Amino acid sequence: MLFTASFQATFSLGALAGGLVVDRGSPATVMLLGGLTAALVIVAVTTHAAQRRTWPDR
């Protein structure tokens, strides 16, 4: 139940942030920010993998 609630909250916050960016900018800005977010995630995962840690750390 908690996992489902946190998943839905994440979707809601993402939709809210995207809507605010579209209202103040343009759809192209949303795509640019989404691409930058994806690039940051790739950097974070690659850095984590380079440290040879197990996922998740306990």
C-alpha positions in Angstrom: 0.0 0.0 0.0 2.8 2.4 0.9 4.7 1.6 -2.3 1.6 2.4 -4.4 0.9 5.6 -2.6 4.5 6.8 -3.0 4.4 5.8 -6.7 1.2 7.8 -7.2 2.6 10.8 -5.3 5.7 10.8 -7.5 3.6 10.8 -10.7 1.4 13.6 -9.3 4.4 15.8 -8.4 5.9 15.1 -11.8 2.7 16.1 -13.6 2.4 19.2 -11.5 6.0 20.3 -12.2 5.6 19.6 -15.9 2.3 21.6 -16.0 3.9 24.5 -14.3 6.9 24.5 -16.7 4.5 24.4 -19.7 2.4 27.2 -18.3 5.5 29.4 -17.8 7.5 28.1 -20.8 6.8 25.8 -23.6 6.5 22.0 -24.3 10.1 22.1 -25.7 11.3 23.3 -22.3 9.6 20.3 -20.6 11.4 18.0 -23.1 14.7 19.6 -22.4 14.3 19.4 -18.6 13.2 15.7 -19.0 16.3 15.0 -21.1 18.5 16.6 -18.5 16.9 14.7 -15.7 17.5 11.4 -17.6 21.1 12.3 -18.2 21.6 13.0 -14.5 20.1 9.7 -13.6 22.5 7.9 -16.0 25.4 9.7 -14.4 24.2 8.7 -10.9 23.7 5.1 -11.9 27.1 4.9 -13.7 28.8 6.4 -10.7 27.2 4.0 -8.4 28.1 1.1 -10.6 31.7 2.3 -10.9 32.0 2.0 -7.1 31.0 -1.7 -7.3 28.4 -1.5 -4.6 25.4 -3.7 -4.4 22.0 -2.1 -5.0 20.5 -1.1 -2.6 23.1 -0.5 0.1 22.1 -1.8 3.5 
